[in-house]
């Protein structure tokens, strides 16, 4: 295990981490271009320039690879939303966090494609995610409250799966019910 964590002088980092990052980056490009369901593991291995065995050494299956691509996109969304809401507090912060989250997910090709393809089919997994609840709590600045965090996640998911006519309509609705 320790040997896997050594910095490789030729690769310029920890080989295992570099390989996983390259696989995720290539898979993300393919998924964004053609969709999650249209890309196979053989194609990902070919795009990365590695064997299927190497690919499966890092990701035991396509679901794990999709999770890694989505996690990378989600990290970027969290950073964007955190920057937007940093200057707000109270109800205004909650409103801005919800709306900025919706906007950031829609702007991310991988996440937008994921929600468009699934149209709510897997939304329950997200709605009950403890990790998303923790992120919602952190971004909105609310006190730790599992039910409130789940409500915020569900509002964001609802707007992603069933968007209103325009951003102004979504803002009015969120502001009305957060007050």
Buried (B, 14 or more C-beta within 10 A) or exposed (E): EEEEEEEEEEEEEBBBBEBBBBBBBBBBBBBBEEEBEEBEBEBBBBBBEBEEEBBBBBBEEBEEBBBBBBEBBBEBBBEBBBEBBEEBEEEBBBBBBBBBBBBBBBEBBBBBBBBEEBEBEEBEEBBEBEEBBEBBBBBBBBEEEEEBBBBBBBBBBBBBBEBBEEBEEBBEBBBEEBE
